[in-house]
């Protein structure tokens, strides 16, 4: 294989694998799968992408909102740095939703227990980024904690909730 073809194949493989490396699941044999990204249209006032400085951005001080029909289980805003906070148990069958928002130069890591999933978010100095992650895992109904690891330069907020999940939302339309 030529060097050019090899480089092209490497770029394609990297592009395909890049979204998968944004989160990890523990290797406990529980069949935990990486969380699903939102596939439905969020409620008005929500964003699942990064807004440019010229656009109206949500404040990192305001934790992300849940969609109608989703139940809050925990919420925390932080000026920067590390923290651990608890969230409430929910109904069996509901997905666990972890919505994260950050701003500031650096990387923030959000570890969710007991489901054993970790989200990593590269935060930017001049943009507020928001991600919504859903986990339909066997332990998702249990109470748990979110451990946030971030440099003091990164401001962040988190909302944890529960709901029917994006697949059920799509089936209802």
N, C-alpha and C positions, 0 to 999 in steps of 0.2 A: 504494500500500500504506500502510495507516495506521501511525502511529508505534508503536503497541502491537504490531501484527502484525510489524513489522520487528524490534522488540526481542525478541519471542518467537522469531523465526527465528534471530536472532543468538545467543541463549542455546542453542538446540538445536544449531546448527552448532558453537559453541564446545565444548559437551559432547561431541559426536561426535569432534572433532579433538583434544581434550585428551590422550587416551592416545597418539595418534600423535606428538605433539610431545615426548614424554619421551625419545626417542632419535633420533639422526640417523645417516645413512649418508653416506660420502663420495661425491662425484660423479665417480668415475673411469671410469664407463661399464662397470663390471664386473657390473652387474645386482644390486648389493648391496641387499638388502631390510632393513627394520627387523627387529630380532630378535623372535622369538615369546616371549610370556610362557608360563610353565608352565601347562599345561592338565590335568595329571594330579595326583593326590593325592600330596603329598610324603611321604617316609618319616616315621615317628614321630619326634617331637622337632624337626621342621622347621616353619617358618612362612613363608608367602608374603605375609603381611599385617603390619600394625603392631599390636603388642599394647598394650593400655591399661596404665597404671601399676598398676592393681589386679590384673591378670593376671600370671602368671609369664612374664617376658620372658627371651629368650635374652640372654646377655651379649655386648655389642659386642666384647669382648676375644676371644671365641671365633669364629673365621671360620665361615661357614655350612658345613654338612655337605652332601655329595653323596648322592644316592640309591644304593642297592645297584646294582651294574652300571655305575656311572659311575666313571671313572678320574680321580684328581687330576692336574692339570698344573702347579699353582702355588697358593700360599696366602700371604697376608700380613695381619698386623694392625698397626695404627698408632694411636698415641695422638692424632694430629691432624695437620693440615697436608697438604702435598704429598708424593708419592712416585712412583717408577717401579719396577716389578718385572717380571721375565721369567717366561714360562711355557713349558713343554715342547711339542714337536710331538706330534701324535697320528695316528690312523689316518684315511685318506681315507674319507669317508662318515659319520663320526661328527659330531655337532653340537658346537659349542663352547659351554660353559656358563660364565657369569660370574654368580656369586652375590655380592651386595653387602649389607653390613649397616652401619648408621650410627646415631649418636645425637649430639645436640648441635644447637644452633640454627645453621642455615646450610644451604647447598647444596653437595653434593659432586658432582663430575663424574668419570666413569670412561671414559677413552678406550681402546679396544681396537684394537691394531695386530697384524697387518697387515689385519684385516678392515675397518677404517675405521668402526667403530661407536662412538658415544658415548652413555652413559647419564647422565642427570642425576637426582639424588635429593634432594628437600627433606627434610632431617633435622630432627627435633624434639628439644628440650631434654630432655623427660621421657619419651620413648618410643624404643624400639629398633625400627628398621624394617629389614626384610629383603626383598630382591627377587631372584628367580631369572630369568635371561635366557638364552635359547637361540638360537644362530645357526647355521643350516644354509646356510652360504655356501661358495663355491668355495675360499676361502683359509682356511677354518676349521681345517684339519688342520695348518697351519704353526705353528711356534713364533712367539711374539710377545711383546708387552709390554702392560701395563696402566699408564696414566698417570693418577694420581689427583690432582685439584686440589680442595682443601677448605680452609676457614679453620681456624685452630688450635683453634677451639671445637668442631669436629666430629671425633668419634672414629669410626673406621671399620675394617672388615676385609673382605677379599675372598678368595673361593675360585674358582679357575678349574679346570674339568674338561672331560671329554669323555664322550659317551655316545650311545645310540641315538636320543635325542630323544623329545619328548612324543608326537608323532604315532605313532611306532612303539610306544611304551608303551601308547597307547590301542588300537592294533590287536591287541596281545597279550592284552587282557582279554576 
